[in-house]
Amino acid sequence: MKDRIILSVALFFPCIFLSGCLMPLDGEGFRFYTEAGLTSYFDDPVGEADNTGEHVLLTDEKISDQEWQLDVTFPDWKGDMSSTYAVNNCVGFYGYSGQGKIYLDCDDSACGFELFVNGKGIDTSRVQAGCSYMADISSVTVNGINSVQISGLESGNVRVCIPYPEIIRDEPENAGIQADALKLIDSIVSADIENGFSSAQLAVVKDGRLVYEKAWGNVRTYDENGNRTESAPATADTLYDLASNTKMYSVNYAIQYLLTKGEIDLDSRIVDILGKGFSEDTIPIDYEGYDAVSAETHKAWKEELTIRDLLRHQGGFPPGPHYYNDRYDHATQDFDSDKGNIIYVGTAGDMETRDETLKALCRTPLMYEPGTRTIYSDADYMVLCYCIEEITGKRLDEYLSEVFFRPMGLDHITYNPLLHGFEKDDCAATELMGNTRDGRLHYTGIRTDTIQGEVHDPNAYYCMAGISGHAGLFSNASDLARLASVMLTGGYGDRAYFSRNVIDLFTAPKSEAYPNYGLGWWREADHMRDHYFGSITGSQAFGHQGFTGTLTVIDPDNNLVIVLLTNKLHTPMMENDETLSKWNGNFYTTGTLGFVSQIIHMGMEKEADEGVWSALISDMAADAKRQLEKEEITDETHPRMKAYRALLSVKDQYK
C-alpha cells in the first residue's frame, strides 16, 4: 500500500490551504481533512453542504506522460523572471467546483517551499526532494479561473501539473438552475409533441456538470404521407442529424486543433493546399444579380482565397451549389430548370462521387470578390473539409474520431451511423418523402422514402458519401454537450485541444461590421442572435444552429452549454409553399429553438419570484395569439394554431 498521513486544516474562503509537508507514515498514502464548506466566487454556494467536511486526498503518485492543462516548473514558471515580480510564482488554471487534481514533482534538491491553491496553503514542511505527489482539490476549486502558487523555494525546482476538467453528473439545483425553469421547458416541449411536433432532446452542462438530459417524442412520428405512426420512443441515446452544427464540431474543431499545434496557417491559400486546379479549373458563370466578370477574374479571385476567408463566410462561393441535382441552374439558382446542371456530379453517394465533388468545387466560380460581402455558404466548409484531409492525410471522419471522439469517450457521435453499429430506430427521422419536399421536387436519383439514419443534406449524402465539413454528423445531446464544453476549457481530462489564444481568436467578432460572426461560430454580440441564444445572454455567447432543428449555445460568462436537438423537418410541409422550405415543425415553439436558452438563463437568476414562470408563459401565449391575428390564421389545423393551443395548455397548468 501507499504511505498515508492525515492532516487537518480550517478553510476560510474558496481555496485550499495546506502548510507543512507530506511524508510517508503508515503505508497508505496521504489524506487531508477540511473543516468548513466552500462557496464559489462566481455563484451562490454550489453544493456547500456536500463540501462541508470533505476530504482532500493527498497521495504519493508519479506524474504520468499525458497532455496537461497546466505543466509548469517553479520558480519562475514562465522561464524568465518578470520585473513584475508578483507574477513569477503564481499561475492560473481553469477549473470547476467539485473536481480537480494537482500533481507535484520535486527534483532532487527541491525543499523549503510553500504551496497555495486559490490562496489556501498546503503544508509542505515534510515534502521530500525527489518525490512526487497528487492532491485531490475537488472540494476547494471554484468555477472559472483558479490559481496555484509556489513561494519561497529555497533550492531546486518543483514541477506542477493540472489536468483539464471533465463533465460530471449532478442535479440542476447544485449548479444554480431552478427546477421550475426546466419544468416549464418540459411542459412546452411535451405540449408541442401532443399537438403534432416530432421529437426533441436536451442536455444542459453548467459548471462542468451535466445537470439535465431528457428526450421527448418518438424516433418516427409520421409516415411518408404525413399520417401519425407508431415507433420507438426517443431516448437520451437517440442520435439526431446535426446539419450545420457539423461545421463547428468537425471543421472548426479540426482547424482549431491544428492551429494550436502549429500545423496550419489560417492565411494559407487554398490553391497551396488543394493544388492549382482549384483556381485554374474554374469555369465562368454569370450569376443572376451579381456583376459579371471575366474567366480570368474568377480564377484570380480563387487563387488568392484563404482558409480565413472561408471561415468568415466571405470567400465568394454561392450559398449551396446543388451538385447532385441534374436540373439545377447555377446561374439563376433555379432547382427545377430545363437548362441542366453544368457542374453535376451525380447522386451515387460513394467515394468516387466524393472525389468528383472536389473537382466540382474547383470548377465552381465565385459569386463576388472575396472579402467584399458575407454570405453563409455550405461550399465554404466543403472546401475546408478537403483541406483538412489534405493536411492531415486522413479522411475527416477518421481524423475527428481519432483526435476527439474516442479519446473523450464519446460513443454517440458519428458520421453515417448505419455504417457504425447503429440501427434506424437509434436515429430520429427527418424528411418524410426523402428529399422531394413532400413529392414536389424531382431529379435523378432523389430519395423518396423517409430519411432515417442517413444525413438529410443532399450535398452531404449524394456528393460527399455522408462525410462532409458542412453537414453529416449525428449525435445525441449529451455527447455533443461534452464536446462543446471543450470550447470553455480548451481540453478534456488528459487531452489538450485548443489554446486559449485560439479559442479567443475563433470566438471574437470577425469584424466591426459583422460582430455576430466569429470564425465560423455564430455570436450573440449586442442582441444580434436573440432568436437562438436568448435576450439575457451575454454578448460573448456563441454557438450554431442546424437546418434539421438543432442548436448549441456556449455561454462562457456562465460556464454553460445548452444542446437542443430536434427533428423538426420530420413533419408535413405547408401546402402551396413555393419556397419548398416551410415544414410544419418550424411553427412550433420547440422548433424555434431559442426559447430553451432564454428560460434556462432566466432560471439562473437569483431568488426569482415564483410568479415569473406563469407570467412568462402567459406572455408567450399572448404573443402567439398576436402572430395568428397578424397572419390572419383561423384554420384550426394550421401548425401555428396547434402551437398556440399547446401554449394555452401549458398556461392552464400555471393557473
C-alpha positions, 0 to 999 in steps of 0.5 A, spaced: 500 500 500 501 507 499 504 511 505 498 515 508 498 521 513 492 525 515 492 532 516 487 537 518 486 544 516 480 550 517 478 553 510 476 560 510 474 562 503 474 558 496 481 555 496 485 550 499 490 551 504 495 546 506 502 548 510 507 543 512 509 537 508 507 530 506 511 524 508 510 517 508 507 514 515 503 508 515 503 505 508 497 508 505 498 514 502 496 521 504 489 524 506 487 531 508 481 533 512 477 540 511 473 543 516 468 548 513 464 548 506 466 552 500 462 557 496 464 559 489 466 566 487 462 566 481 455 563 484 451 562 490 454 556 494 454 550 489 453 544 493 456 547 500 453 542 504 456 536 500 463 540 501 462 541 508 467 536 511 470 533 505 476 530 504 482 532 500 486 526 498 493 527 498 497 521 495 504 519 493 503 518 485 508 519 479 506 524 474 504 520 468 506 522 460 499 525 458 497 532 455 496 537 461 492 543 462 497 546 466 505 543 466 509 548 469 516 548 473 517 553 479 520 558 480 519 562 475 514 558 471 514 562 465 522 561 464 524 568 465 523 572 471 518 578 470 520 585 473 513 584 475 515 580 480 508 578 483 507 574 477 513 569 477 510 564 482 503 564 481 499 561 475 492 560 473 488 554 471 481 553 469 477 549 473 470 547 476 467 546 483 467 539 485 473 536 481 480 537 480 487 534 481 494 537 482 500 533 481 507 535 484 514 533 482 520 535 486 527 534 483 532 532 487 534 538 491 527 541 491 525 543 499 523 549 503 517 551 499 510 553 500 504 551 496 497 555 495 491 553 491 486 559 490 490 562 496 489 556 501 496 553 503 498 546 503 503 544 508 509 542 505 514 542 511 515 534 510 515 534 502 521 530 500 526 532 494 525 527 489 518 525 490 512 526 487 505 527 489 497 528 487 492 532 491 485 531 490 482 539 490 475 537 488 472 540 494 476 547 494 476 549 486 471 554 484 468 555 477 472 559 472 479 561 473 483 558 479 490 559 481 496 555 484 502 558 487 509 556 489 513 561 494 519 561 497 523 555 494 529 555 497 533 550 492 531 546 486 525 546 482 518 543 483 514 541 477 506 542 477 501 539 473 493 540 472 489 536 468 483 539 464 476 538 467 471 533 465 463 533 465 460 530 471 453 528 473 449 532 478 442 535 479 440 542 476 439 545 483 447 544 485 449 548 479 444 554 480 438 552 475 431 552 478 427 546 477 421 550 475 425 553 469 426 546 466 419 544 468 416 549 464 421 547 458 418 540 459 411 542 459 412 546 452 416 541 449 411 535 451 405 540 449 408 541 442 409 533 441 401 532 443 399 537 438 403 534 432 411 536 433 416 530 432 421 529 437 426 533 441 432 532 446 436 536 451 442 536 455 444 542 459 452 542 462 453 548 467 459 548 471 462 542 468 456 538 470 451 535 466 445 537 470 439 535 465 438 530 459 431 528 457 428 526 450 421 527 448 417 524 442 418 518 438 424 516 433 418 516 427 412 520 428 409 520 421 409 516 415 411 518 408 404 521 407 404 525 413 399 520 417 401 519 425 405 512 426 407 508 431 415 507 433 420 507 438 420 512 443 426 517 443 431 516 448 437 520 451 441 515 446 437 517 440 442 520 435 439 526 431 442 529 424 446 535 426 446 539 419 450 545 420 452 544 427 457 539 423 461 545 421 463 547 428 464 540 431 468 537 425 471 543 421 472 548 426 474 543 431 479 540 426 482 547 424 482 549 431 486 543 433 491 544 428 492 551 429 494 550 436 499 545 434 502 549 429 500 545 423 496 550 419 496 557 417 489 560 417 492 565 411 494 559 407 491 559 400 487 554 398 490 553 391 497 551 396 493 546 399 488 543 394 493 544 388 492 549 382 486 546 379 482 549 384 483 556 381 485 554 374 479 549 373 474 554 374 469 555 369 465 562 368 458 563 370 454 569 370 450 569 376 443 572 376 444 579 380 451 579 381 456 583 376 459 579 371 466 578 370 471 575 366 474 567 366 480 570 368 477 574 374 474 568 377 480 564 377 484 570 380 479 571 385 480 563 387 487 563 387 488 568 392 482 565 397 484 563 404 482 558 409 480 565 413 476 567 408 472 561 408 471 561 415 468 568 415 463 566 410 466 571 405 470 567 400 465 568 394 462 561 393 454 561 392 450 559 398 449 551 396 451 549 389 446 543 388 451 538 385 447 532 385 441 535 382 441 534 374 436 540 373 439 545 377 441 552 374 447 555 377 446 561 374 439 563 376 439 558 382 433 555 379 432 547 382 427 545 377 430 548 370 430 545 363 437 548 362 441 542 366 446 542 371 453 544 368 457 542 374 453 535 376 456 530 379 451 525 380 447 522 386 451 515 387 453 517 394 460 513 394 467 515 394 468 516 387 462 521 387 466 524 393 472 525 389 468 528 383 465 533 388 472 536 389 473 537 382 466 540 382 468 545 387 474 547 383 470 548 377 465 552 381 466 560 380 465 565 385 459 569 386 463 576 388 470 578 390 472 575 396 472 579 402 467 584 399 460 581 402 458 575 407 454 570 405 453 563 409 455 558 404 455 550 405 461 550 399 465 554 404 466 548 409 466 543 403 472 546 401 475 546 408 473 539 409 478 537 403 483 541 406 483 538 412 484 531 409 489 534 405 493 536 411 492 531 415 492 525 410 486 522 413 479 522 411 475 527 416 471 522 419 477 518 421 481 524 423 475 527 428 474 520 431 481 519 432 483 526 435 476 527 439 471 522 439 474 516 442 479 519 446 473 523 450 469 517 450 464 519 446 460 513 443 454 517 440 457 521 435 458 519 428 458 520 421 453 515 417 451 511 423 448 505 419 455 504 417 457 504 425 453 499 429 447 503 429 440 501 427 434 506 424 430 506 430 437 509 434 436 515 429 430 520 429 427 521 422 427 527 418 424 528 411 418 524 410 418 523 402 426 523 402 428 529 399 422 531 394 419 536 399 413 532 400 413 529 392 414 536 389 421 536 387 424 531 382 431 529 379 435 523 378 436 519 383 432 523 389 430 519 395 423 518 396 422 514 402 423 517 409 430 519 411 432 515 417 439 514 419 442 517 413 444 525 413 438 529 410 443 534 406 443 532 399 450 535 398 452 531 404 449 524 402 449 524 394 456 528 393 460 527 399 458 519 401 455 522 408 462 525 410 462 532 409 465 539 413 458 542 412 453 537 414 453 529 416 454 528 423 449 525 428 449 525 435 445 525 441 445 531 446 449 529 451 455 527 447 455 533 443 454 537 450 461 534 452 464 536 446 462 543 446 464 544 453 471 543 450 470 550 447 470 553 455 476 549 457 480 548 451 481 540 453 478 534 456 481 530 462 488 528 459 487 531 452 489 538 450 485 541 444 485 548 443 489 554 446 486 559 449 489 564 444 485 560 439 479 559 442 479 567 443 481 568 436 475 563 433 470 566 438 471 574 437 467 578 432 470 577 425 469 584 424 466 591 426 461 590 421 459 583 422 460 582 430 455 576 430 460 572 426 466 569 429 470 564 425 465 560 423 461 560 430 455 564 430 455 570 436 450 573 440 454 580 440 449 586 442 442 582 441 444 580 434 442 572 435 436 573 440 432 568 436 437 562 438 441 564 444 436 568 448 435 576 450 439 575 457 445 572 454 451 575 454 454 578 448 460 573 448 455 567 447 456 563 441 454 557 438 450 554 431 444 552 429 442 546 424 437 546 418 434 539 421 432 543 428 438 543 432 442 548 436 448 549 441 449 555 445 456 556 449 455 561 454 462 562 457 460 568 462 456 562 465 460 556 464 454 553 460 452 549 454 445 548 452 444 542 446 437 542 443 436 537 438 430 536 434 427 533 428 423 538 426 423 537 418 420 530 420 413 533 419 408 535 413 410 541 409 405 547 408 401 546 402 402 551 396 409 553 399 413 555 393 419 556 397 419 548 398 422 550 405 416 551 410 415 544 414 410 544 419 415 543 425 418 550 424 411 553 427 412 550 433 415 553 439 420 547 440 422 548 433 424 555 434 429 553 438 431 559 442 426 559 447 430 553 451 436 558 452 432 564 454 428 560 460 434 556 462 438 563 463 432 566 466 432 560 471 439 562 473 437 568 476 437 569 483 431 568 488 426 569 482 419 570 484 415 564 483 410 568 479 415 569 473 414 562 470 406 563 469 407 570 467 412 568 462 408 563 459 402 567 459 406 572 455 408 567 450 401 565 449 399 572 448 404 573 443 402 567 439 395 569 439 398 576 436 402 572 430 395 568 428 391 575 428 397 578 424 397 572 419 390 572 419 390 564 421 383 561 423 384 554 420 384 550 426 389 545 423 394 550 421 401 548 425 401 555 428 394 554 431 396 547 434 402 551 437 398 556 440 393 551 443 399 547 446 401 554 449 394 555 452 395 548 455 401 549 458 398 556 461 392 552 464 397 548 468 400 555 471 393 557 473 
